[in-house]
Amino acid sequence: MTGAFNILRHNADRSIEWFSSIVMLNWAFILSLPGETMAVEGTFSEFNHYGIAEERLAVVLALVGAVRIVVLWINGRWPRGPLLRIGGCVVGAMIWGQVAWLMALGTIVDRGIVATGTGVYAMLAIAEILSIYKAAFDARYERGR
């Protein structure tokens, strides 16, 4: 139990980055399941409108999520770790911002309302932007050591 506690304590300031990466992997897993997940009218209609295929999106999210988890794991063991975290947060903010925007457009156009997922993914994008600041602080700290 002590080992798990130490891992959690060491990564506490990066918990949003871990969470976002795991959500990306979860999306990739769900999109790779059989069936047309994004065929739902409204929520995912703008994804389809722009030709975003489930398979491609699943691969991109799996790669980004997995790379970020590796970067978070090696962070602190390598001086360039915070710079890689900044890159991961920028990509994460772009992904979640686009997901929020496309969900908002899809539900507003098809149903005249905004889906709750829009707010959730917009908050993930904002959290990623805040994580950029934290990673930049870590990068400055590493440079000063």
N, C-alpha and C positions, 0 to 999 in steps of 0.2 A: 504494500500500500504506500509505503514511503516513496518508492520510485515514481509511482503515478502522481503523487502529490508534488514531488519535485519538478516533474515535467510540466504540470499545470502551473505551478508557481513561476517557473522560468519563462513560460510562454504567455503569461497573463496579459502583458501589454500587446501581444500579437493575436489575442483570441478572436478578434473580428476577422483578421486575415485567415486564420484557420477555419473559422465558421464559413466565410465566403467560399473558400476553396472546397470545403466539404459540400456546400450547396451546389457548386458547379459540378462536382462529381455525381451528386444525386440527380441533377438534371440530366446529365449525360447517361446515367444508368436508366432513368425512366424513359428518355427518348429512344434508347436503344432496344427497349422491350418491343415485342411484336404489336402491331396495330398502329394506327395513325393517331398519335397523341395530339398533334397540332391540327387535326382536322376539325376541332371544335370551333364552331362559328363564334365570332365575337372576340374572345380572348386572344386567339392565335391567328385571326384572319389577316392581320397585317404582316405577320411572319410569312404566310403563304403568298400574300400580295407581292412581297419583295423577293420571292423565290428562295427563301431560306429553307432548305431541306432538313428534315429531322436528322438524317444520318450525318450530314456535314456538321450540323450544330452539335450533335452528340460528340463527334470526334474532337471538335475545337474545344468544347467545354471540358472533356476528359483530359486533353493534353494540357490546357491551361491550369486546370485544377490540380493535376498530378505534378506538374512542374512547380507550381507554387508550394505544394506540400513539401517537395524535396528542398526547395529554397528555404522554407521556414525551418525545416529540420537542420540544415547545415548552417543557418544563421547563427552568428556568435562563435562559430568555429572557423570562420573565414572573414577576413577584413572587408571583403566586397559584398558580404551578405546583405547589408542594408540597402545597397544600390540595387541589387536584384529584387529586394522586397518593394522598392519604389516602383520599379518596372511592373512587377506583378500587380501592385495596387492600381497603377494607371490602367492596365489592361482590364482589371476587375471592375473599376469604375466605369469604363467604357461599355463593357458587356452588360452590367446591371442597369446602367443608364439607358442603353438601347432596349433592353428587355422591358423596362418600365414604360418607355416611350411607345414602343410597339403595342404593348398591352393596352395602354391608355387609348391610343388611336383605334385599335380594334374594337374595344368595347364602346367607345363613344360613337364611332361610325355605325356599328351594327345594332347597338342597344340603346344608345343615348345616355349611358351611364358610365362611370369609371369603376373598373373592377378593383377590389381590395388588393389584389396582387400588385397593382401599379404602385401603391404606397409602400408595400413591402420591398419591392425591388428598387424603388427610388431611395429608400432608406439604406439599403445595402450599398448603393452607389455613393451616397453621402458618407457612409461609414468608411468606404474605401478611400475617399478623398481625405478624411481625417487620418487614416492610416498612412497615407503618403507623408503627412506632416510628421507623424511619429517615427517613421522609417528615416526621414531626412534628419531628424534630430539624432537618431542612432548613428547615421553616417557621419555627421559632424563630430559626434563623440568618439567614434572609431578613429577618425583622422587626427584628433587631438591626442590620442593615446600613444 
